[in-house]
Amino acid sequence: MDSKKKLLIVAHAPSPNTLRLRDAVAQGACHSDIENVEVTVLAPLDAGPDDILACDAIILGTTENLGYMSGALKDFFDRSYYPCLEQTQGLPFAYYIRAGHDGTGTRRAIDSITTGLRWKRIQDPLICRGDYRDEFETQCRELGMYVAASLDAGLF
């Protein structure tokens, strides 16, 4: 039997910069010191309820689109909400937003949906605001490492 914990990363990455952020999260989660975590990275349109039901924690990533989450992440939630509602309560999760503005509407939308699912946010959202900066990648790498290391240590 596989004793590894499963970390799911579901991130919308429509541009080279957002792809770098998603990859940084995955790199952090796959740090060599983290031994007992299996990481799966999927685009929102490729992920669904079965992926959520199979994971022990999830990291979400999205762009800010017109003051809201990406349509792809919203579609992921639309397809997954009811199949997961009663079975994933307490699921540890974190998320990041690539926000051209302030990310407020996007954060509000994700918080509303995940509150309805009764998932457990394990860290304040990472909001990468304004013009793209390389430090966003460092922050995303740290996010992935924090979640995976915490999962590996049995903190949730």
C-alpha positions as CSV (number, residue, x, y, z in Angstrom):
1,M,0.0,0.0,0.0
2,D,1.3,3.5,-0.9
3,S,1.8,5.5,2.2
4,K,2.5,8.7,0.4
5,K,0.2,11.7,1.0
6,K,-1.3,13.2,-2.2
7,L,-1.0,16.9,-3.0
8,L,-3.1,18.2,-5.9
9,I,-2.2,21.5,-7.6
10,V,-4.9,22.9,-9.8
11,A,-3.8,26.0,-11.4
12,H,-4.8,28.1,-14.4
13,A,-1.7,29.1,-16.3
14,P,-2.6,30.8,-19.6
15,S,0.6,32.8,-20.0
16,P,4.4,32.2,-19.7
17,N,4.4,34.1,-16.4
18,T,1.5,32.2,-14.9
19,L,3.1,29.0,-16.1
20,R,6.3,30.0,-14.2
21,L,4.2,30.5,-11.1
22,R,2.5,27.2,-11.3
23,D,5.8,25.5,-12.0
24,A,7.4,27.2,-9.0
25,V,4.6,25.9,-6.7
26,A,5.2,22.4,-8.0
27,Q,9.0,22.8,-7.6
28,G,8.5,23.8,-4.0
29,A,6.2,20.9,-3.3
30,C,8.7,18.5,-4.8
31,H,11.6,19.7,-2.7
32,S,14.1,16.9,-2.1
33,D,13.6,17.0,1.6
34,I,9.9,16.2,1.2
35,E,9.8,12.4,0.9
36,N,6.3,11.2,1.5
37,V,4.2,13.4,-0.7
38,E,3.1,12.7,-4.3
39,V,2.4,15.8,-6.3
40,T,-0.1,16.0,-9.2
41,V,-0.4,19.2,-11.2
42,L,-3.4,19.7,-13.4
43,A,-5.0,22.5,-15.3
44,P,-8.5,23.3,-14.0
45,L,-10.2,21.9,-17.2
46,D,-8.3,18.6,-16.7
47,A,-9.2,18.2,-13.0
48,G,-12.4,17.2,-11.4
49,P,-14.1,15.6,-8.4
50,D,-12.2,12.3,-8.6
51,D,-8.9,14.2,-8.3
52,I,-10.1,16.1,-5.3
53,L,-11.5,12.9,-3.6
54,A,-8.1,11.3,-4.1
55,C,-6.0,14.0,-2.6
56,D,-5.0,14.8,1.0
57,A,-4.5,18.6,0.3
58,I,-4.9,21.0,-2.6
59,I,-3.3,24.2,-3.8
60,L,-5.3,26.3,-6.2
61,G,-3.9,28.9,-8.6
62,T,-5.8,31.4,-10.7
63,T,-5.5,34.7,-12.6
64,E,-7.6,37.6,-11.7
65,N,-10.1,38.0,-14.6
66,L,-12.4,41.0,-14.5
67,G,-12.2,41.0,-10.7
68,Y,-13.0,37.3,-10.5
69,M,-11.2,33.9,-10.7
70,S,-10.5,32.5,-14.1
71,G,-13.4,30.9,-15.9
72,A,-11.4,27.6,-16.0
73,L,-11.1,27.5,-12.2
74,K,-14.8,28.4,-11.8
75,D,-15.7,25.6,-14.2
76,F,-13.6,23.2,-12.0
77,F,-15.6,24.3,-9.0
78,D,-18.9,24.0,-10.8
79,R,-18.1,20.4,-11.8
80,S,-16.7,19.4,-8.4
81,Y,-18.8,21.2,-5.8
82,Y,-21.7,18.8,-5.3
83,P,-19.8,15.6,-5.9
84,C,-17.3,16.7,-3.2
85,L,-19.5,18.6,-0.8
86,E,-20.1,15.9,1.8
87,Q,-16.9,14.0,1.2
88,T,-14.1,16.6,1.4
89,Q,-15.0,18.6,4.5
90,G,-11.9,19.7,6.3
91,L,-9.7,19.3,3.1
92,P,-6.6,21.4,3.7
93,F,-6.0,23.9,1.0
94,A,-4.1,27.0,0.0
95,Y,-4.3,29.3,-3.0
96,Y,-2.5,31.9,-5.0
97,I,-3.8,34.6,-7.3
98,R,-1.9,36.4,-10.1
99,A,-3.7,39.7,-9.8
100,G,-3.2,42.6,-12.1
101,H,-5.2,44.8,-9.7
102,D,-5.8,43.9,-6.1
103,G,-7.3,40.4,-6.2
104,T,-10.1,41.3,-3.8
105,G,-13.0,39.9,-5.9
106,T,-11.1,36.8,-6.8
107,R,-10.2,36.1,-3.1
108,R,-13.9,36.7,-2.1
109,A,-15.1,34.2,-4.7
110,I,-12.7,31.5,-3.8
111,D,-13.3,32.0,-0.1
112,S,-17.0,31.8,-0.6
113,I,-16.9,28.5,-2.5
114,T,-14.4,26.9,-0.3
115,T,-16.3,28.0,2.8
116,G,-19.4,26.3,1.3
117,L,-17.3,23.1,0.8
118,R,-16.1,23.5,4.3
119,W,-12.5,23.1,3.3
120,K,-9.8,24.2,5.8
121,R,-7.6,27.1,4.5
122,I,-4.1,26.5,6.0
123,Q,-2.5,29.7,5.0
124,D,-3.5,33.2,4.0
125,P,-3.9,33.5,0.2
126,L,-0.8,34.5,-1.7
127,I,-1.8,37.4,-3.9
128,C,0.8,38.4,-6.6
129,R,-0.3,41.9,-7.3
130,G,0.6,44.4,-10.0
131,D,3.4,44.1,-12.6
132,Y,5.1,40.8,-12.8
133,R,8.1,40.4,-10.5
134,D,10.5,37.5,-10.2
135,E,9.8,37.4,-6.4
136,F,6.4,36.0,-7.2
137,E,8.1,32.8,-8.2
138,T,10.0,32.6,-4.9
139,Q,6.7,33.2,-3.0
140,C,5.0,30.5,-5.0
141,R,7.9,28.0,-4.5
142,E,7.6,28.7,-0.7
143,L,3.9,28.1,-0.8
144,G,4.3,24.7,-2.5
145,M,7.1,23.8,-0.1
146,Y,5.1,24.9,3.0
147,V,2.0,22.9,2.1
148,A,3.9,19.7,1.0
149,A,6.2,19.8,4.0
150,S,3.3,20.3,6.4
151,L,1.5,17.4,4.7
152,D,4.7,15.3,4.9
153,A,5.0,16.1,8.7
154,G,1.4,15.0,9.3
155,L,0.3,18.5,10.4
156,F,-2.9,18.0,8.5
